Amino acid sequence: MLGKDLIQDIDFGALYREQCRRSSFGSRTSADWDRRAERRSRGEGDSDYSRAFLARMDLAGAKTALDIGCGTGNLAIPLAKRLRKVHALDFSPEMLRFLETHRKRAGVDNLVVHRLSWTDSWAKVPKVDIAICSRALGVEDLRGALEKMDRKARLRCYVTLHAGGSYLGPDVLALLDREMEPRPDYIYAVNILYQMGVKVRVDFLRSRGGMGYASAEDFIGAVRWRVGELTEREVARLRRFYRGLPRGADGTARYRHDFEWAMLSWEKAPR
């Protein structure tokens, strides 16, 4: 008889919550994401990240899917074109408003929207073949969220989390007069899934993140959205940095940097 696996004694959920508390990148409310929706709508679309995520999905035997934290529909809409029905869930009404615009433009009519958060009841959200959560696991109770997602899937699940604790490029981080405490990254979820008895696969997606910024204030505001209030010296440095950015065809300044995401996937065990 095998002895006890001591990893089961480690409270990874508590460690995760402590790292969230220490992190310089705070949690976001639905109102925060409402203010981000228009920018997200312009920047997501047919991105290299979206293409990489979809390319790694196994849709064999699947007719339905649930996209948790669907945002403006960069994954939900392409999936709806390939499946019988997709349920799209988000707690930001503005994100869902842009999703509706993109859905109509794409001619998709098999997408069901649910305005819900992780902590709301999902009693009216049906079980699906595949559940996904793309970069939307910014929760306090990580195990509870993973269990909630797992219960909704019949065949398999896909989750992406940051591999590395910063959402800013090293060039911008170097302009800030502060020691940045990272967000908890994917390894917490891997360990929690292990404790849940899930045999999880980990792949890595590399993408070039970036947006166009119409003004220095627009760019500085994007940094402030990530890290909170900025000092006058930080603002001055960011303003100088902005002036050196290349311009796109539309005249906006383009800032791009590399992102690495961990993609966790698992098959549901036969019942």
C-alpha positions in Angstrom: 0.0 0.0 0.0 1.3 3.4 -0.9 1.9 6.0 1.8 0.5 9.5 2.0 1.5 12.0 -0.7 2.8 14.9 1.4 2.0 17.4 -1.3 -1.7 17.0 -0.2 -0.8 18.8 3.1 0.2 22.0 1.3 -2.5 24.6 1.1 -1.8 26.0 -2.3 -5.0 28.0 -2.2 -3.7 29.9 0.8 -0.4 30.5 -0.9 -2.1 31.8 -4.0 -4.3 34.2 -1.9 -1.2 35.5 -0.1 0.6 36.2 -3.4 -2.5 37.9 -4.7 -2.5 40.1 -1.6 1.2 41.0 -2.1 0.9 41.6 -5.8 1.4 45.0 -7.3 -1.2 44.1 -9.9 -4.5 44.3 -8.1 -7.8 42.6 -8.8 -10.3 44.1 -11.2 -14.1 44.8 -10.8 -16.7 44.6 -13.6 -16.6 48.4 -13.7 -12.8 48.3 -14.3 -13.3 45.9 -17.2 -16.2 48.0 -18.6 -13.7 50.8 -19.0 -11.3 48.4 -20.7 -13.9 47.0 -23.1 -13.5 49.3 -26.0 -9.7 48.9 -26.1 -10.0 45.1 -25.7 -12.6 45.1 -28.6 -10.0 46.7 -30.9 -7.1 44.7 -29.8 -8.3 41.1 -29.5 -9.9 40.0 -32.8 -7.8 37.7 -34.9 -4.7 37.9 -32.7 -1.7 35.5 -32.6 -2.8 34.6 -29.1 -6.4 33.7 -30.2 -5.1 31.7 -33.1 -2.7 29.8 -30.9 -5.4 29.0 -28.3 -7.9 27.7 -30.9 -5.2 25.7 -32.7 -4.4 23.8 -29.5 -8.0 22.9 -28.7 -9.3 19.4 -29.5 -12.9 19.7 -30.6 -13.3 15.9 -31.3 -16.8 14.8 -30.2 -17.8 18.2 -29.0 -21.0 20.0 -29.9 -21.1 22.7 -27.2 -18.7 24.9 -25.3 -18.6 27.4 -22.4 -16.3 30.4 -22.6 -15.7 31.8 -19.0 -14.6 35.4 -19.0 -15.4 35.6 -22.7 -14.7 39.3 -23.0 -15.6 40.7 -26.4 -15.7 37.3 -28.1 -12.3 36.6 -29.5 -12.7 32.9 -28.8 -16.5 32.4 -28.3 -17.3 33.6 -31.8 -14.8 31.4 -33.7 -16.0 28.5 -31.6 -19.6 29.2 -32.4 -18.8 28.9 -36.1 -17.5 25.3 -35.5 -19.9 24.0 -32.8 -23.7 23.7 -32.4 -23.9 26.1 -29.4 -21.5 28.2 -27.3 -22.3 29.8 -24.0 -20.4 33.0 -23.3 -20.0 34.1 -19.7 -18.7 37.4 -18.4 -19.4 39.9 -15.6 -18.7 43.1 -17.6 -21.8 44.4 -19.4 -19.6 46.5 -21.7 -17.6 43.5 -22.7 -20.9 41.7 -23.5 -22.1 44.7 -25.4 -19.1 44.6 -27.7 -19.5 40.8 -28.0 -23.0 41.3 -29.3 -21.8 43.7 -31.9 -19.1 41.3 -33.1 -21.5 38.4 -33.0 -23.9 40.2 -35.3 -21.1 41.2 -37.6 -19.9 37.6 -37.9 -23.4 36.3 -38.5 -23.4 34.0 -35.5 -26.7 33.2 -34.0 -25.9 30.1 -31.8 -24.2 32.0 -29.0 -25.9 32.3 -25.6 -24.7 35.1 -23.3 -24.7 34.9 -19.5 -23.8 38.0 -17.4 -22.3 36.3 -14.4 -19.2 36.4 -12.3 -17.2 33.5 -10.8 -19.0 34.0 -7.4 -22.5 34.1 -8.9 -24.7 31.0 -9.1 -24.3 29.2 -12.4 -27.4 27.1 -11.9 -28.8 28.2 -15.2 -25.6 27.6 -17.2 -25.9 24.1 -18.7 -23.2 21.5 -18.8 -21.2 21.5 -22.0 -18.7 19.3 -23.8 -15.8 21.8 -23.5 -15.2 24.5 -20.9 -12.5 27.2 -21.5 -11.2 30.1 -19.5 -8.8 32.4 -21.3 -6.8 34.7 -19.1 -9.8 35.2 -16.7 -8.9 33.3 -13.5 -8.2 36.5 -11.5 -10.2 35.0 -8.6 -9.7 34.8 -4.8 -10.7 31.2 -4.5 -8.7 29.4 -7.2 -9.6 25.9 -6.3 -13.3 26.8 -6.1 -13.1 28.3 -9.6 -11.3 25.3 -11.1 -13.8 22.9 -9.5 -16.7 25.0 -10.8 -15.4 25.0 -14.3 -14.5 21.3 -14.2 -18.1 20.5 -13.1 -19.5 22.2 -16.2 -17.5 20.1 -18.7 -18.2 16.7 -20.0 -15.2 16.1 -22.3 -12.3 18.5 -21.6 -11.2 21.9 -20.2 -8.7 24.5 -21.3 -7.3 27.4 -19.1 -4.7 30.0 -19.8 -2.8 31.8 -17.1 0.2 34.1 -17.1 3.6 32.4 -17.1 5.5 35.0 -15.2 3.9 37.6 -12.9 3.9 40.8 -14.9 1.5 42.2 -17.5 4.0 44.9 -18.5 7.1 44.6 -20.7 10.6 44.9 -19.1 11.2 48.2 -20.8 8.2 49.8 -19.1 8.9 48.1 -15.8 12.3 49.7 -15.8 10.7 53.1 -15.9 8.9 52.6 -12.6 10.4 53.6 -9.2 9.1 50.6 -7.4 9.7 46.9 -6.8 6.9 45.1 -8.5 5.4 42.1 -6.7 4.3 39.6 -9.3 0.9 38.1 -9.8 0.7 34.4 -8.9 1.3 32.5 -12.0 0.2 29.1 -13.5 2.0 26.8 -11.1 -0.5 27.4 -8.3 -3.3 26.1 -10.6 -1.2 23.1 -11.7 -0.6 22.1 -8.0 -4.3 22.6 -7.1 -5.4 20.5 -10.0 -3.0 17.8 -9.0 -4.5 17.8 -5.5 -7.9 17.5 -7.2 -6.8 14.3 -8.9 -6.6 15.9 -12.4 -3.8 14.9 -14.8 -3.2 18.3 -16.3 -1.2 19.0 -19.5 0.8 22.2 -19.6 1.7 23.9 -22.9 3.0 27.4 -23.5 1.7 30.1 -25.8 3.9 33.0 -26.8 2.4 36.1 -28.3 3.2 39.6 -29.1 1.0 41.8 -27.0 0.5 45.4 -27.9 -1.9 48.2 -28.7 -2.1 51.5 -30.5 -2.1 54.6 -28.3 -3.5 57.9 -29.6 -1.8 60.1 -27.0 0.7 60.0 -24.2 -2.2 60.2 -21.7 -3.7 57.2 -23.3 -0.5 55.2 -22.9 0.1 56.4 -19.3 -3.5 55.5 -18.4 -3.0 52.0 -19.6 0.1 51.6 -17.4 -1.8 53.2 -14.5 -4.7 50.7 -15.0 -2.2 47.9 -14.3 -0.2 49.2 -11.4 -2.2 52.0 -9.8 -1.2 55.6 -9.2 2.0 56.8 -10.7 4.5 59.4 -9.4 5.3 62.6 -11.3 8.7 61.2 -12.2 7.2 57.9 -13.5 4.8 59.9 -15.6 7.6 62.0 -17.1 9.6 58.9 -18.0 6.6 57.2 -19.5 5.8 60.4 -21.5 9.4 60.4 -22.9 9.1 56.7 -23.7 5.9 57.2 -25.5 7.5 59.9 -27.8 10.0 57.3 -29.0 7.4 54.6 -29.9 6.9 53.8 -33.6 3.8 55.0 -35.3 1.3 52.9 -37.1 -0.4 53.7 -40.4 -3.3 55.3 -38.4 -0.8 57.6 -36.6 -1.1 55.9 -33.2 2.0 55.0 -31.2 2.5 51.2 -31.2 3.8 49.5 -28.0 4.4 45.8 -28.2 6.1 43.3 -26.0 6.3 39.5 -25.6 3.8 37.6 -23.5 4.0 34.0 -22.4 0.9 32.1 -21.3 0.6 28.7 -19.8 -2.2 26.6 -21.3 -3.5 24.0 -18.9 -5.8 21.3 -20.4 -7.3 18.1 -19.1 -9.6 15.4 -20.2 -12.6 14.5 -18.1 -12.3 11.0 -16.6 -15.2 8.7 -17.7 -18.0 8.5 -15.2 
